[in-house]
Amino acid sequence: MISQAGYRKKTVQVDHRDFLVQLVPFDNGDFISITEGKERIGTLVVSIGSSGRTSTATVIPSRSETTFLKMVSERVASTVNGICIFSLNIQKELDLESMKVLMNEIMEIIR
């Protein structure tokens, strides 16, 4: 039997686009996935936050959205003082408003 404890999932609509935000919390960090359309692992970034410092590595690179990926991953890692593994699979580039809305939704979910 698979436990669903802690797993959070939310659909966020921004500018006529639907994004599925999923979060799996762990004792030492979070795994976050944002997908648009099919649920696939996309660009993957890992950040580690400890004592006010954050270190980030790109595991699967993206042609775009690198600033957004890094910003979200580092902010979450810093907030949870641990590891953030962040996957993003979207159909087209995000505009600034979409980035803001998604960032706010993620920060609400992890609190």
Contacts in CASP RR format, 6 or more apart in sequence:
PFRMAT RR
TARGET T0000
AUTHOR 0000-0000-0000
METHOD contacts of the structure
MODEL  1
MISQAGYRKKTVQVDHRDFLVQLVPFDNGDFISITEGKERIGTLVVSIGS
SGRTSTATVIPSRSETTFLKMVSERVASTVNGICIFSLNIQKELDLESMK
VLMNEIMEIIR
6 24 0 8 1.000
6 25 0 8 1.000
7 22 0 8 1.000
7 23 0 8 1.000
7 24 0 8 1.000
7 25 0 8 1.000
8 22 0 8 1.000
8 23 0 8 1.000
8 25 0 8 1.000
8 109 0 8 1.000
9 20 0 8 1.000
9 21 0 8 1.000
9 22 0 8 1.000
9 23 0 8 1.000
10 20 0 8 1.000
10 21 0 8 1.000
10 105 0 8 1.000
10 109 0 8 1.000
11 18 0 8 1.000
11 19 0 8 1.000
11 20 0 8 1.000
11 21 0 8 1.000
12 18 0 8 1.000
12 19 0 8 1.000
12 20 0 8 1.000
12 21 0 8 1.000
12 101 0 8 1.000
12 102 0 8 1.000
12 105 0 8 1.000
13 19 0 8 1.000
14 97 0 8 1.000
14 98 0 8 1.000
14 101 0 8 1.000
14 102 0 8 1.000
15 95 0 8 1.000
15 97 0 8 1.000
15 98 0 8 1.000
17 36 0 8 1.000
17 91 0 8 1.000
17 98 0 8 1.000
18 36 0 8 1.000
18 37 0 8 1.000
19 34 0 8 1.000
19 35 0 8 1.000
19 36 0 8 1.000
19 90 0 8 1.000
19 102 0 8 1.000
20 33 0 8 1.000
20 34 0 8 1.000
20 35 0 8 1.000
20 36 0 8 1.000
20 37 0 8 1.000
20 39 0 8 1.000
21 32 0 8 1.000
21 33 0 8 1.000
21 34 0 8 1.000
21 102 0 8 1.000
21 105 0 8 1.000
21 106 0 8 1.000
21 109 0 8 1.000
22 32 0 8 1.000
22 33 0 8 1.000
22 34 0 8 1.000
22 35 0 8 1.000
23 30 0 8 1.000
23 31 0 8 1.000
23 32 0 8 1.000
23 33 0 8 1.000
23 106 0 8 1.000
23 109 0 8 1.000
23 110 0 8 1.000
24 30 0 8 1.000
24 31 0 8 1.000
25 110 0 8 1.000
26 83 0 8 1.000
28 82 0 8 1.000
28 83 0 8 1.000
29 77 0 8 1.000
29 80 0 8 1.000
29 82 0 8 1.000
29 83 0 8 1.000
29 84 0 8 1.000
30 76 0 8 1.000
30 80 0 8 1.000
30 83 0 8 1.000
30 84 0 8 1.000
30 85 0 8 1.000
30 110 0 8 1.000
31 84 0 8 1.000
31 85 0 8 1.000
31 86 0 8 1.000
31 87 0 8 1.000
32 72 0 8 1.000
32 73 0 8 1.000
32 76 0 8 1.000
32 84 0 8 1.000
32 85 0 8 1.000
32 86 0 8 1.000
32 87 0 8 1.000
32 106 0 8 1.000
33 39 0 8 1.000
33 41 0 8 1.000
33 86 0 8 1.000
33 87 0 8 1.000
33 88 0 8 1.000
33 89 0 8 1.000
34 86 0 8 1.000
34 87 0 8 1.000
34 88 0 8 1.000
34 89 0 8 1.000
34 90 0 8 1.000
34 102 0 8 1.000
34 106 0 8 1.000
35 42 0 8 1.000
35 87 0 8 1.000
35 88 0 8 1.000
35 89 0 8 1.000
35 90 0 8 1.000
36 89 0 8 1.000
36 90 0 8 1.000
36 91 0 8 1.000
37 89 0 8 1.000
37 91 0 8 1.000
38 89 0 8 1.000
39 89 0 8 1.000
40 89 0 8 1.000
41 60 0 8 1.000
41 87 0 8 1.000
41 89 0 8 1.000
42 60 0 8 1.000
42 87 0 8 1.000
42 88 0 8 1.000
42 89 0 8 1.000
43 58 0 8 1.000
43 60 0 8 1.000
43 61 0 8 1.000
43 62 0 8 1.000
43 65 0 8 1.000
43 69 0 8 1.000
43 87 0 8 1.000
43 88 0 8 1.000
43 89 0 8 1.000
44 58 0 8 1.000
44 59 0 8 1.000
44 60 0 8 1.000
44 85 0 8 1.000
44 86 0 8 1.000
44 87 0 8 1.000
45 56 0 8 1.000
45 57 0 8 1.000
45 58 0 8 1.000
45 59 0 8 1.000
45 69 0 8 1.000
45 70 0 8 1.000
45 73 0 8 1.000
45 85 0 8 1.000
45 86 0 8 1.000
46 56 0 8 1.000
46 57 0 8 1.000
46 59 0 8 1.000
46 73 0 8 1.000
46 83 0 8 1.000
46 84 0 8 1.000
46 85 0 8 1.000
46 86 0 8 1.000
47 54 0 8 1.000
47 55 0 8 1.000
47 56 0 8 1.000
47 57 0 8 1.000
47 70 0 8 1.000
47 73 0 8 1.000
47 74 0 8 1.000
47 76 0 8 1.000
47 77 0 8 1.000
47 83 0 8 1.000
47 84 0 8 1.000
47 86 0 8 1.000
48 54 0 8 1.000
48 55 0 8 1.000
48 56 0 8 1.000
48 77 0 8 1.000
48 82 0 8 1.000
48 83 0 8 1.000
48 84 0 8 1.000
49 55 0 8 1.000
49 74 0 8 1.000
49 77 0 8 1.000
49 78 0 8 1.000
49 81 0 8 1.000
49 82 0 8 1.000
49 83 0 8 1.000
49 84 0 8 1.000
50 81 0 8 1.000
50 82 0 8 1.000
52 78 0 8 1.000
52 81 0 8 1.000
54 74 0 8 1.000
54 77 0 8 1.000
54 78 0 8 1.000
56 70 0 8 1.000
56 73 0 8 1.000
56 74 0 8 1.000
56 77 0 8 1.000
58 66 0 8 1.000
58 69 0 8 1.000
58 70 0 8 1.000
62 69 0 8 1.000
62 88 0 8 1.000
64 93 0 8 1.000
65 88 0 8 1.000
65 90 0 8 1.000
65 93 0 8 1.000
65 94 0 8 1.000
68 88 0 8 1.000
68 94 0 8 1.000
68 99 0 8 1.000
68 103 0 8 1.000
69 86 0 8 1.000
69 88 0 8 1.000
71 103 0 8 1.000
72 84 0 8 1.000
72 86 0 8 1.000
72 102 0 8 1.000
72 103 0 8 1.000
72 106 0 8 1.000
73 84 0 8 1.000
73 85 0 8 1.000
73 86 0 8 1.000
74 84 0 8 1.000
75 103 0 8 1.000
75 107 0 8 1.000
76 84 0 8 1.000
76 86 0 8 1.000
76 106 0 8 1.000
76 107 0 8 1.000
76 110 0 8 1.000
77 83 0 8 1.000
77 84 0 8 1.000
79 107 0 8 1.000
79 110 0 8 1.000
80 110 0 8 1.000
94 102 0 8 1.000
END
